[in-house]
Amino acid sequence: MHPTTPTDVIVFGAGGQVGRAVIAEARRRGLTVTAAVRAPERHADLTGPGTTVVRCDVTDPAAVAGAAHGHAAAVSTVYAPDVPAVDFYPAAVRALVAGLGTADVRRLVHVGIATTLETAPGVAVHDDPAFPEAYRAFSLGHAAALDLLRDSPATLDWVVVTPPLDLDRTAPGTGRYRTGGPQVLGARIAQADLAAAVTDQLAGPATRHREQIAVAE
């Protein structure tokens, strides 16, 4: 039986900036973390007290299951610049749903992108005719992944935490943020505060269930 408090968290996409921020916040709170990356040899600096690095292809359900086994919760901050987003994000979410199910990991906190948030009921930012075409496929890949989560088995308790367009990677964390529904909420958030919001969604009274939420300063 897994503990109800996530003393063991696996972070998929741990080598990216958001993944690293989430690991730092989780460790600050005393959680032990498994950092799942495609190439551990490129991320040896992630290894440290309370953090273990493992190799995992997040589009492979068996690899996800093997890496996630024994953890209380999972975080997904995945990104693959060498694979089209419309292919990568649905493949990753399919593998996460299947692999976490096999591993009996029932909580998934997935980091989304602002362009999938709503500007009106049923209308996403990327639906605006003026939305830059160069970014549309990337946003649609995230939207397809969100649809797959909505269709996932009820045993997977997921939430998509969605920051604003301005994700400030240099500003210090404030320790404060606002949370809303799937609508555009604000223009900015510090990356450290996004990491806090993601970690807050692992367990406790702040958790939201099987929905997309927006966070902002």
Buried (B, 14 or more C-beta within 10 A) or exposed (E): EBEEEBBBBBBBBBBBEBBBBBBBBBBEEEBBBBBBBBEBEEBEEBEEEEBBBBBBBBBBBEBBBBBBBEBBBBBBBBBBEEBEBBBBBBBBBBBBBBBBBBBBBBBBBBBBBBBBBBEEEEEBBBBEEEBEEEBBEBBBBBBBBBEBBEEBEEEBBBBBBBBBBBBBEEBEBEEEBEBBEBBBBBEBBBBBBBBBBBBBBBBEEEEBEBEBBBBBB
